[in-house]
Amino acid sequence: MPIYAVTYSYSTDDATRDQVRPAHRDYLRELVDQGALLLSGPWASGELPGALLLFSTDDRDAVEEIVAKDPFTEAGVISEYSVTEYEPVMGTVYSEL
């Protein structure tokens, strides 16, 4: 199944992002449980307000639908995003439960 790298750029509306974060994380947990989301997290540096997410889905349209339903997107917290098919060559994906 293809893997897609999604990058989010956050708006400057920190208050809304903080308010919506619990719903956003609940949504992402559901995607992890379904096997669609491999990993997700914000950029560690405050210089780039945004995040990286890796999805394993049937196609790009499925990723676009996932992003559209993200509470962050619905609340206007995502100012822009990109979706790029990703071809890992080596390494592992680690998940803490």
PENORZI-V860875 format. One record per residue. N is the residue number from 1. RES is the residue in three letters. SS is DSSP state (H for helix, E for strand, C for the rest). PHI is phi in whole degrees, 0 to 359 (NA if undefined). PSI is psi in radians with two decimals (999 if undefined). Layout:
# PENORZI-V860875
[[N:RES:SS:PHI:PSI] [N:RES:SS:PHI:PSI]]
This chain:
# PENORZI-V860875
[[1:MET:C:NA:2.40] [2:PRO:C:297:2.67] [3:ILE:E:246:2.40] [4:TYR:E:238:2.30] [5:ALA:E:266:2.22] [6:VAL:E:242:2.28] [7:THR:E:247:2.35] [8:TYR:E:253:2.44] [9:SER:E:248:2.23] [10:TYR:E:273:2.60] [11:SER:C:290:3.06] [12:THR:C:274:0.08] [13:ASP:C:276:1.34] [14:ASP:H:297:-0.63] [15:ALA:H:297:-0.79] [16:THR:H:293:-0.73] [17:ARG:H:300:-0.77] [18:ASP:H:297:-0.66] [19:GLN:H:291:-0.68] [20:VAL:H:271:-0.25] [21:ARG:H:309:-0.77] [22:PRO:H:301:-0.73] [23:ALA:H:293:-0.68] [24:HIS:H:300:-0.82] [25:ARG:H:291:-0.63] [26:ASP:H:299:-0.76] [27:TYR:H:299:-0.81] [28:LEU:H:294:-0.64] [29:ARG:H:299:-0.68] [30:GLU:H:299:-0.70] [31:LEU:H:292:-0.61] [32:VAL:H:296:-0.81] [33:ASP:H:299:-0.56] [34:GLN:H:279:-0.20] [35:GLY:C:86:0.10] [36:ALA:C:276:-0.59] [37:LEU:E:257:2.11] [38:LEU:E:273:-0.72] [39:LEU:E:197:2.80] [40:SER:E:199:2.59] [41:GLY:E:174:2.77] [42:PRO:E:283:2.76] [43:TRP:C:297:2.40] [44:ALA:C:292:-0.54] [45:SER:C:272:2.44] [46:GLY:C:289:-0.12] [47:GLU:C:292:-0.55] [48:LEU:C:242:1.58] [49:PRO:C:289:1.80] [50:GLY:E:176:-2.85] [51:ALA:E:206:2.88] [52:LEU:E:240:2.34] [53:LEU:E:228:2.45] [54:LEU:E:244:2.21] [55:PHE:E:243:2.56] [56:SER:E:243:1.83] [57:THR:C:222:2.97] [58:ASP:C:296:-0.67] [59:ASP:C:198:3.04] [60:ARG:H:298:-0.63] [61:ASP:H:300:-0.65] [62:ALA:H:296:-0.69] [63:VAL:H:294:-0.77] [64:GLU:H:301:-0.69] [65:GLU:H:293:-0.73] [66:ILE:H:300:-0.84] [67:VAL:H:298:-0.72] [68:ALA:H:298:-0.56] [69:LYS:H:270:-0.09] [70:ASP:C:297:2.28] [71:PRO:H:305:-0.54] [72:PHE:H:297:-0.74] [73:THR:H:295:-0.84] [74:GLU:H:299:-0.55] [75:ALA:C:272:-0.04] [76:GLY:C:81:0.28] [77:VAL:C:284:-0.48] [78:ILE:E:271:1.97] [79:SER:E:280:-0.54] [80:GLU:E:197:2.80] [81:TYR:E:211:2.83] [82:SER:E:226:2.62] [83:VAL:E:233:2.17] [84:THR:E:225:2.27] [85:GLU:E:293:2.42] [86:TYR:E:238:2.36] [87:GLU:C:241:1.53] [88:PRO:C:295:2.50] [89:VAL:C:255:-0.64] [90:MET:C:203:2.88] [91:GLY:C:114:-3.13] [92:THR:C:228:2.78] [93:VAL:C:252:2.19] [94:TYR:C:253:2.37] [95:SER:C:229:2.19] [96:GLU:C:266:2.33] [97:LEU:C:263:999]]
